[in-house]
Amino acid sequence: MKKIVIISITVFLTIFIVFVIKFSNNTKSSNNCPFCDRKVINFQKFFEDSNVIGLCSYRPLY
């Protein structure tokens, strides 16, 4: 009986932690992503290849 309770709590906590990490990272990365803003790419790009874009700065322009 104790094993079932411990396993249930562990599974619940694992799922909860995964959801918290997933949703907290999406909001942070989408607000400050210089590679998501075309204006930043056009002004700070110094190299572009088919798989790579090099920017002069990591800070987005406002």
FIKOLZA-1660 file (N, C-alpha, C; in steps of 0.1 Angstrom, whole numbers, plus 5000, padded with zeros to 4 digits):
% residues 62
   i   px   py   pz ch aa at
   1 5008 4988 5000  A  M  N
   1 5000 5000 5000  A  M CA
   1 5009 5013 5000  A  M  C
   2 5019 5013 5008  A  K  N
   2 5028 5024 5009  A  K CA
   2 5035 5026 4995  A  K  C
   3 5039 5015 4989  A  K  N
   3 5046 5017 4976  A  K CA
   3 5037 5023 4966  A  K  C
   4 5024 5020 4965  A  I  N
   4 5015 5026 4956  A  I CA
   4 5013 5041 4958  A  I  C
   5 5012 5045 4971  A  V  N
   5 5011 5059 4974  A  V CA
   5 5024 5067 4970  A  V  C
   6 5035 5061 4973  A  I  N
   6 5048 5068 4970  A  I CA
   6 5050 5069 4955  A  I  C
   7 5046 5059 4947  A  I  N
   7 5047 5059 4933  A  I CA
   7 5037 5069 4927  A  I  C
   8 5025 5070 4932  A  S  N
   8 5015 5080 4928  A  S CA
   8 5020 5094 4930  A  S  C
   9 5025 5097 4942  A  I  N
   9 5030 5110 4945  A  I CA
   9 5042 5114 4936  A  I  C
  10 5051 5104 4934  A  T  N
  10 5063 5107 4925  A  T CA
  10 5058 5110 4911  A  T  C
  11 5049 5102 4906  A  V  N
  11 5044 5104 4892  A  V CA
  11 5037 5118 4891  A  V  C
  12 5029 5121 4901  A  F  N
  12 5022 5134 4901  A  F CA
  12 5032 5146 4901  A  F  C
  13 5042 5145 4910  A  L  N
  13 5052 5156 4911  A  L CA
  13 5060 5157 4898  A  L  C
  14 5064 5146 4892  A  T  N
  14 5071 5146 4880  A  T CA
  14 5063 5153 4868  A  T  C
  15 5051 5149 4867  A  I  N
  15 5042 5156 4857  A  I CA
  15 5041 5171 4860  A  I  C
  16 5039 5174 4872  A  F  N
  16 5037 5188 4876  A  F CA
  16 5050 5196 4873  A  F  C
  17 5061 5191 4876  A  I  N
  17 5074 5198 4873  A  I CA
  17 5076 5200 4858  A  I  C
  18 5073 5189 4851  A  V  N
  18 5075 5190 4836  A  V CA
  18 5066 5202 4830  A  V  C
  19 5053 5202 4835  A  F  N
  19 5044 5213 4830  A  F CA
  19 5049 5227 4834  A  F  C
  20 5054 5228 4846  A  V  N
  20 5059 5241 4851  A  V CA
  20 5071 5246 4843  A  V  C
  21 5080 5237 4841  A  I  N
  21 5092 5240 4833  A  I CA
  21 5088 5243 4818  A  I  C
  22 5079 5236 4813  A  K  N
  22 5075 5238 4799  A  K CA
  22 5068 5252 4797  A  K  C
  23 5059 5255 4805  A  F  N
  23 5052 5268 4804  A  F CA
  23 5060 5280 4808  A  F  C
  24 5069 5278 4818  A  S  N
  24 5077 5290 4822  A  S CA
  24 5088 5293 4812  A  S  C
  25 5093 5284 4804  A  N  N
  25 5103 5286 4794  A  N CA
  25 5097 5292 4782  A  N  C
  26 5085 5289 4778  A  N  N
  26 5079 5295 4766  A  N CA
  26 5077 5310 4767  A  N  C
  27 5072 5314 4779  A  T  N
  27 5069 5328 4780  A  T CA
  27 5082 5337 4781  A  T  C
  28 5092 5332 4787  A  K  N
  28 5105 5339 4787  A  K CA
  28 5112 5340 4774  A  K  C
  29 5112 5329 4767  A  S  N
  29 5120 5328 4754  A  S CA
  29 5113 5336 4743  A  S  C
  30 5100 5336 4743  A  S  N
  30 5093 5343 4732  A  S CA
  30 5094 5358 4734  A  S  C
  31 5095 5363 4746  A  N  N
  31 5096 5378 4748  A  N CA
  31 5109 5384 4745  A  N  C
  32 5120 5376 4747  A  N  N
  32 5133 5381 4745  A  N CA
  32 5142 5374 4734  A  N  C
  33 5135 5369 4725  A  C  N
  33 5142 5361 4714  A  C CA
  33 5146 5370 4703  A  C  C
  34 5159 5374 4701  A  P  N
  34 5163 5383 4690  A  P CA
  34 5162 5376 4677  A  P  C
  35 5162 5363 4676  A  F  N
  35 5161 5356 4664  A  F CA
  35 5146 5355 4659  A  F  C
  36 5136 5359 4668  A  C  N
  36 5122 5358 4664  A  C CA
  36 5118 5371 4658  A  C  C
  37 5125 5382 4660  A  D  N
  37 5121 5395 4655  A  D CA
  37 5129 5398 4642  A  D  C
  38 5122 5400 4631  A  R  N
  38 5128 5403 4618  A  R CA
  38 5136 5416 4618  A  R  C
  39 5131 5426 4625  A  K  N
  39 5138 5439 4626  A  K CA
  39 5152 5437 4632  A  K  C
  40 5153 5429 4642  A  V  N
  40 5166 5426 4649  A  V CA
  40 5175 5419 4639  A  V  C
  41 5170 5409 4632  A  I  N
  41 5178 5402 4623  A  I CA
  41 5184 5411 4612  A  I  C
  42 5175 5420 4607  A  N  N
  42 5179 5428 4596  A  N CA
  42 5190 5438 4600  A  N  C
  43 5190 5443 4612  A  F  N
  43 5199 5454 4617  A  F CA
  43 5212 5448 4623  A  F  C
  44 5211 5436 4629  A  Q  N
  44 5223 5431 4636  A  Q CA
  44 5229 5419 4629  A  Q  C
  45 5224 5414 4618  A  K  N
  45 5230 5403 4611  A  K CA
  45 5243 5406 4605  A  K  C
  46 5253 5398 4607  A  F  N
  46 5266 5399 4600  A  F CA
  46 5270 5387 4592  A  F  C
  47 5263 5376 4594  A  F  N
  47 5265 5364 4586  A  F CA
  47 5252 5356 4585  A  F  C
  48 5250 5350 4573  A  E  N
  48 5238 5342 4572  A  E CA
  48 5241 5330 4562  A  E  C
  49 5238 5318 4566  A  D  N
  49 5240 5306 4558  A  D CA
  49 5226 5299 4558  A  D  C
  50 5226 5288 4552  A  S  N
  50 5213 5281 4552  A  S CA
  50 5208 5276 4566  A  S  C
  51 5218 5273 4575  A  N  N
  51 5214 5269 4588  A  N CA
  51 5219 5278 4599  A  N  C
  52 5225 5289 4596  A  V  N
  52 5231 5297 4606  A  V CA
  52 5228 5312 4604  A  V  C
  53 5225 5320 4614  A  I  N
  53 5225 5334 4614  A  I CA
  53 5233 5340 4625  A  I  C
  54 5243 5348 4622  A  G  N
  54 5252 5354 4632  A  G CA
  54 5247 5369 4634  A  G  C
  55 5245 5372 4647  A  L  N
  55 5241 5386 4651  A  L CA
  55 5252 5392 4658  A  L  C
  56 5253 5406 4657  A  C  N
  56 5264 5413 4664  A  C CA
  56 5261 5414 4679  A  C  C
  57 5249 5414 4683  A  S  N
  57 5245 5415 4697  A  S CA
  57 5233 5406 4700  A  S  C
  58 5232 5402 4712  A  Y  N
  58 5221 5393 4715  A  Y CA
  58 5209 5401 4720  A  Y  C
  59 5210 5414 4722  A  R  N
  59 5199 5422 4727  A  R CA
  59 5190 5427 4716  A  R  C
  60 5177 5425 4718  A  P  N
  60 5168 5430 4707  A  P CA
  60 5167 5445 4707  A  P  C
  61 5164 5450 4695  A  L  N
  61 5162 5465 4693  A  L CA
  61 5148 5469 4697  A  L  C
  62 5146 5480 4704  A  Y  N
  62 5133 5485 4707  A  Y CA
  62 5131 5499 4702  A  Y  C
% end
